[in-house]
Amino acid sequence: MFIGLLKLELRLSGCSSLKQKRQTLNAIKDRFGKHKNVAVTESNFNDVHQRAELSFICMSNDKSLIEAMLAKISHFCGCEVDAQIVNEYVEWL
C-alpha cells in the first residue's frame, strides 16, 4: 500500500473575504474529495483570506496511480482555479 501526501500553498489574490475563499476551496474539495482514494483538508492559513494550504492524501496499491492523481490535482489547482501555487510539497508515507 502506497500513501502520497500533497501539500499545496495557494495565493488567492481574487478573494477579498473569507466567504470567497471558502467558495474557491470548496470547489477544489468538491472536485477531488469525492474520489474514493483521496482525502482533502485545509491545513493552514484558515483565517487569512488570500492564502490557503490544502493537504491531499491519496492511497493505492499502485504508486503510479497516486503520482498521476497528485499531478492532476496540482494541475487543476494551478490552471483551472483562481489561485497561484506558491509552494508544492509531496511526501510518501
N, C-alpha and C positions, 0 to 999 in steps of 0.2 A: 504494500500500500504506500503510495506516494502522497505527500501533502505539500502544496505550494502556497506560500503567503505572498501576496502582492499588496504593498502599501503605496498609495498614490497621494502625494500632497498637491492640492489643487489651488490655483488662484482663480477666484470667481469675481472678475472685475465688473461684470454686469449686475451684480447683486448689491442692492442698496439697503436691504433689510434681511433679517433672519428668515422671514417668510419666503422671500425669493430664493434664498439659499436652500431652504428645505425643499422647495419645489424642484430645483435643479438636482439636488441629491436624490430625491425620491424617484426622479426619472431614471437615474442610474440604478438605484436599488431595485426598482420595479423590473427593469430590463434583465438584470443578472441574478437577482435574489430568487427568481423563480426556477432557475436551473437546479436540478436535484443534487448536483455535486458542488455547488457554490454557495458560500455564505458571505454576506457583506454587512459591514457596520461602519458608522462614522466613529473614528477612533481618536480624533484630536481636533482642536480648534472649534469646539462646539458652540461657543458664544461669539465667535468672530465671523462677521457676515461676508467677508471677501476671501476667506481661507477655509480650507477643509482638508481633512485627511480621511480617506476611505481605506479600509482594510478588507481584502478579499481572501478567503480561504477556499482552495479547490482540492478535492480529494479524488483519487482514481488509482486503479491498478496499472495504468499506462501513463508514464511520465510525459510522453509526447502529447497526449490529450490535455494534460494540465498546462503544458507550455503553450499550446495553441489557444486554450481558453484565456489564460492570463494575457497573452498578446492581443486577443480580441477585445478584452476589457480595456486594456491600455489604449488601443487604437480608438475605440469608441469614446473614451473619456477625453482623448486629445483632439479628436476631429469632429465629433458629432454633438458635443455638448459645449455650451458657452463657458468653457473653462480652459485654463492653461496648466499643463502638468509642470510643476516646479521641481518635484523630486519623485523618483520612482525607485522602489526597493523591492527586490524579490529574494525570498528565503525559502529553502527546502527544509522541511521539518521531518 
